Amino acid sequence: MSRSDILKKRQARLREDILAMLDSFLIGTISKSPSMSGHSLTTKVERKTVTLYVRKDIVPKALEMGRRYQRLWALIQALSKVNWDILNLENK
């Protein structure tokens, strides 16, 4: 199996993994300040940082969605590297 075939297989696998992650993710940081009673989500809205209150009953789901976003970002970076390797290999 050639290097090109291996990279194309890896590219297809990363695309599948990314598509699987797109259904529910949350960009931002969920935190609990010691001085506050609840959790909050800090994120960017129209280039400004905003803090949103996260209800107690949805904190676990919000935390999981935040972790999904971090994994999604890592997958996108890996796909970008594979795409770069394919581009370089095809233009030799």
N, C-alpha and C positions, 0 to 999 in steps of 0.2 A: 504494500500500500504506500503510495507516494505521500510526501509531506503535504501536498496540495489537498489530497483526499482527506487526510487526517484533519487538516484545518477546516475544511468544509463541513465535516461531520461535527467538529466541535462548535462551529458557527451555528449549525442547525440545532444542536442541543441547547446552546445558550439562548437562541431565539425562543425555543419551546419553554425554557425555564422562565424567561422574561414574561412571556405571554401568560403563564400561569400565575405570576405575581401581580399582574395588572388589575385584578378584580378588586382588591381592597388593600390600600396602603395609605399611610398618613405621613405627610411631610411635617416635621417639627419635633420638638422635644417635650415629652411629658415629664413633669417634675412636681415634687411636693416640697414646698418651703416649710421649714419648721415654724415659722411665724403665721402660716396660713393653715386653715383647717382642711382644705381640699387640694386637689391636683389641678395643674394648669398645663395647657399646651401653648408653647411659644413657637410661632411660625412667622413667615413673611407673607404679607398681603399687600399687593401693589407697592412693592419695594420698601415697605415699612414693617418693622417687627411689631407683632401684636401678641397679646397674651389672652387666651381664651380659657374659660372655666370648664373643667371636665367633671361631669357628674360622677359620683362615687360608683354607681352601678355600671358605668361603661369604662372605668379605668383599665381593667385587664384587657379588654378588647382594643382600647386605644394604644396600650403599650405593645400589644402584639402587632398592630398595624404599623407602628413606628419601627419595630424590628423588621417587618417585611420591607419597608422602604429602604432600610440600610442594606438588606440582602439584595434588593432590586438594583440599587446603585452599584453594588459590587459586581453584579452580573453585567450591567451595562458597560462598566469599565473593562471587564474581561472580554466582552464582545467587541469593544472598540480595539483592543489589542489584537484580537484574532483577525479582525477586518484589516488592520494595518499590516499584519504579517502576510495575509492573502494578497493584499495590494502590492507589497514588495516582491513577493514570490512571482506574481503574474507579470511583473514588469522587469524581470531579469533578462 
